[in-house]
Amino acid sequence: MDFSQVNFPVPEFSLNFISPNTLWLAFFCVVVVFFFYSVFLVYHWFRYGMNILVSLLATAIYITVSLGLLLTMLLSFASLIP
């Protein structure tokens, strides 16, 4: 069967019922909670970790991946706001 001729309906996603300010406030709340969680986590890696090099590597990987996820979330929010 040739699916190139089939038109599937594409659902539209809209956030018209939420104001842009509410979305940005939610984003910044998530960033603040994430920041404090990250500080807590990194503190425990360095305080209770057995090897400083492992703690440094874990921190570098964690920060790199976290910044990528936060950037993705920021771009997603920015594209949803009309």
Backbone as CSV, one residue per row, in Angstrom:
resi,resn,N_x,N_y,N_z,CA_x,CA_y,CA_z,C_x,C_y,C_z
1,MET,0.835,-1.181,0.000,0.000,0.000,0.000,0.881,1.245,0.000
2,ASP,0.537,2.193,-0.828,1.287,3.434,-0.944,0.718,4.469,0.032
3,PHE,1.505,4.828,1.041,1.048,5.779,2.054,1.346,7.225,1.682
4,SER,1.973,7.456,0.547,2.306,8.827,0.171,1.063,9.641,-0.196
5,GLN,-0.035,8.978,-0.525,-1.259,9.684,-0.907,-2.242,9.849,0.256
6,VAL,-1.931,9.271,1.388,-2.846,9.312,2.534,-2.581,10.583,3.329
7,ASN,-3.619,11.325,3.602,-3.500,12.544,4.406,-4.040,12.276,5.801
8,PHE,-3.137,12.220,6.753,-3.530,12.022,8.130,-3.798,13.384,8.766
9,PRO,-4.833,13.491,9.568,-5.075,14.780,10.236,-3.990,15.039,11.281
10,VAL,-3.518,16.246,11.290,-2.491,16.642,12.241,-3.162,17.464,13.334
11,PRO,-3.147,16.958,14.564,-3.782,17.734,15.637,-2.965,18.988,15.928
12,GLU,-3.661,20.055,16.177,-2.983,21.303,16.503,-2.934,21.464,18.003
13,PHE,-1.792,21.903,18.477,-1.604,22.122,19.901,-1.575,23.617,20.139
14,SER,-2.412,24.076,21.026,-2.504,25.497,21.290,-2.537,25.743,22.788
15,LEU,-1.869,26.791,23.176,-1.879,27.192,24.583,-2.588,28.531,24.746
16,ASN,-3.652,28.720,23.994,-4.370,29.999,24.053,-5.022,30.243,25.407
17,PHE,-5.312,29.180,26.140,-5.978,29.341,27.421,-5.000,29.702,28.542
18,ILE,-3.684,29.663,28.274,-2.670,30.032,29.267,-1.950,31.270,28.756
19,SER,-1.806,32.248,29.630,-1.120,33.472,29.207,0.380,33.219,29.079
20,PRO,1.054,33.943,28.205,2.509,33.782,28.051,3.266,34.059,29.345
21,ASN,2.774,35.004,30.140,3.448,35.302,31.406,3.400,34.108,32.356
22,THR,2.300,33.370,32.337,2.184,32.181,33.175,3.174,31.108,32.724
23,LEU,3.329,30.953,31.423,4.299,29.981,30.918,5.731,30.347,31.307
24,TRP,6.075,31.620,31.171,7.419,32.039,31.546,7.648,31.897,33.042
25,LEU,6.621,32.192,33.840,6.741,32.019,35.283,6.962,30.546,35.629
26,ALA,6.230,29.657,34.969,6.408,28.223,35.191,7.820,27.794,34.789
27,PHE,8.298,28.305,33.668,9.655,27.969,33.220,10.696,28.414,34.240
28,PHE,10.593,29.643,34.720,11.579,30.145,35.669,11.471,29.452,37.023
29,CYS,10.285,29.029,37.416,10.142,28.236,38.643,10.839,26.894,38.505
30,VAL,10.684,26.267,37.351,11.370,24.998,37.102,12.883,25.207,37.119
31,VAL,13.357,26.287,36.538,14.795,26.566,36.508,15.328,26.786,37.925
32,VAL,14.591,27.513,38.752,15.038,27.770,40.128,15.087,26.474,40.934
33,VAL,14.037,25.665,40.843,14.021,24.385,41.557,15.149,23.489,41.050
34,PHE,15.341,23.458,39.751,16.399,22.648,39.155,17.775,23.121,39.617
35,PHE,17.960,24.430,39.737,19.238,24.987,40.189,19.544,24.536,41.613
36,PHE,18.569,24.674,42.516,18.810,24.274,43.896,19.030,22.770,44.023
37,TYR,18.299,21.998,43.247,18.515,20.552,43.231,19.928,20.231,42.741
38,SER,20.385,20.937,41.726,21.716,20.697,41.177,22.808,21.053,42.179
39,VAL,22.644,22.178,42.863,23.622,22.568,43.879,23.683,21.518,44.983
40,PHE,22.531,21.056,45.427,22.456,20.022,46.452,23.150,18.745,45.986
41,LEU,22.905,18.346,44.758,23.479,17.125,44.215,24.995,17.228,44.077
42,VAL,25.473,18.323,43.528,26.912,18.497,43.336,27.624,18.605,44.679
43,TYR,27.004,19.272,45.639,27.583,19.360,46.984,27.796,17.959,47.567
44,HIS,26.805,17.107,47.426,26.920,15.766,47.983,27.941,14.918,47.217
45,TRP,28.078,15.155,45.920,29.097,14.431,45.173,30.491,14.764,45.693
46,PHE,30.731,16.041,45.970,32.054,16.444,46.436,32.250,16.179,47.924
47,ARG,31.207,16.272,48.705,31.321,16.076,50.157,31.472,14.605,50.520
48,TYR,30.679,13.756,49.894,30.650,12.356,50.290,31.262,11.419,49.249
49,GLY,31.754,11.962,48.166,32.373,11.128,47.148,33.749,10.648,47.586
50,MET,34.165,9.518,47.062,35.459,8.949,47.441,36.600,9.474,46.568
51,ASN,36.278,9.860,45.331,37.315,10.262,44.397,36.921,11.605,43.788
52,ILE,37.812,12.583,43.886,37.516,13.926,43.381,37.394,13.933,41.861
53,LEU,38.153,13.092,41.171,38.084,13.063,39.709,36.742,12.518,39.227
54,VAL,36.220,11.539,39.928,34.905,11.006,39.571,33.836,12.072,39.806
55,SER,33.970,12.819,40.895,33.015,13.894,41.176,33.082,14.982,40.107
56,LEU,34.280,15.328,39.676,34.439,16.334,38.621,33.834,15.852,37.304
57,LEU,34.073,14.601,36.961,33.521,14.049,35.724,31.995,14.004,35.781
58,ALA,31.463,13.558,36.910,30.004,13.502,37.066,29.403,14.898,36.985
59,THR,30.055,15.876,37.592,29.556,17.252,37.549,29.590,17.799,36.127
60,ALA,30.664,17.546,35.400,30.772,18.039,34.021,29.690,17.420,33.139
61,ILE,29.483,16.118,33.270,28.447,15.452,32.468,27.074,15.960,32.856
62,TYR,26.818,16.084,34.150,25.520,16.551,34.633,25.204,17.962,34.136
63,ILE,26.163,18.857,34.230,25.941,20.250,33.802,25.740,20.316,32.289
64,THR,26.522,19.567,31.521,26.377,19.580,30.071,24.999,19.096,29.631
65,VAL,24.581,17.967,30.168,23.270,17.422,29.800,22.147,18.329,30.314
66,SER,22.297,18.838,31.513,21.270,19.710,32.093,21.081,20.991,31.288
67,LEU,22.174,21.593,30.888,22.061,22.812,30.079,21.415,22.522,28.732
68,GLY,21.713,21.375,28.151,21.059,20.987,26.898,19.556,20.818,27.079
69,LEU,19.157,20.174,28.163,17.723,19.996,28.428,17.028,21.325,28.714
70,LEU,17.668,22.188,29.489,17.070,23.495,29.771,16.971,24.342,28.511
71,LEU,17.970,24.273,27.650,17.915,25.015,26.385,16.790,24.492,25.504
72,THR,16.619,23.185,25.461,15.523,22.590,24.693,14.172,23.043,25.239
73,MET,14.048,23.054,26.560,12.797,23.499,27.177,12.542,24.981,26.887
74,LEU,13.578,25.790,26.941,13.428,27.216,26.647,12.984,27.439,25.207
75,LEU,13.603,26.741,24.278,13.218,26.895,22.868,11.808,26.381,22.612
76,SER,11.400,25.334,23.311,10.049,24.814,23.162,9.031,25.823,23.670
77,PHE,9.299,26.410,24.821,8.390,27.435,25.347,8.322,28.625,24.398
78,ALA,9.459,29.040,23.891,9.493,30.212,23.014,8.718,29.955,21.724
79,SER,8.727,28.726,21.237,8.012,28.434,19.998,6.504,28.278,20.223
80,LEU,6.088,27.971,21.441,4.667,27.803,21.727,3.926,29.104,21.991
81,ILE,4.666,30.106,22.398,4.040,31.379,22.755,3.738,32.157,21.476
82,PRO,2.491,32.561,21.310,2.122,33.282,20.064,2.712,34.668,19.997
